[in-house]
Amino acid sequence: MEIKKFINYLGDVRREIDKVTWPSKREVMITTVVVIVLACIFAVFFAVVDTIWYRTVKYLIEA
């Protein structure tokens, strides 16, 4: 009985996967580049903000 349920489940999974609209190779490449560029921009931004905060706090503590 359990095997039959499992086989039905696998059939349902297969039917759902067939309904999925997969992105093209071009779409994947474009979104990957966008994610990498944005990650670099945010890394630089947070590095600058972190440096400013660090120097501000250091100045206030030493003053």
N, C-alpha and C positions, 0 to 999 in steps of 0.2 A: 504494500500500500504506500509506504513512504517513498519507494523508488519511483512509483508512478507520479506522485506529487512533484518529486524532484525533476523528473523528465518534463513534466508540464511547465514547471518553473523555467527550465532552460529554454523551452520553446517560446515562452512569453518574453524572456530576455532577448532571444534572437529576433523576434518580431519588433521589439522596441528599438533595438540597435539598427534595424533596417529603416526605421523612421527618422533616424538622426540625420541632420543635414551637416555633413562634414565640411570644414573650410578647405579652400583650395590651397595649393602649395604657396601661391603668391600671397594670399591673405595671411597665412601663417608667418611667412617671411616678413611682411610689412608690420604685423603686430609685434613680432619678436624684436625688430629694430626699434619700434616705438618704445617698447618696455625697456630695452637696454639704454636708449638715449635718456628717457625720463629718469631712470635709476641713477644715471651718471649726474644729471642735472640736480636731482635731489641730494645726492651725496655731496656735491660741491656746496650746495646751499647750506646743508646742515653742518658741514665742516666750517664754513665761514661764520655761521651763527654761533657755533660752539666756541670757536676761537675768540669771537667778540665777547661772549659771556665769560669765558675763562679769564681774559685779560681785564675785563671790568671788575670781576670779583677779586682777582689778584691785586689790582690797584686799590680797591676799597679796603682790603685786609691790611695791606702794607702801609696805607696812609695814616 
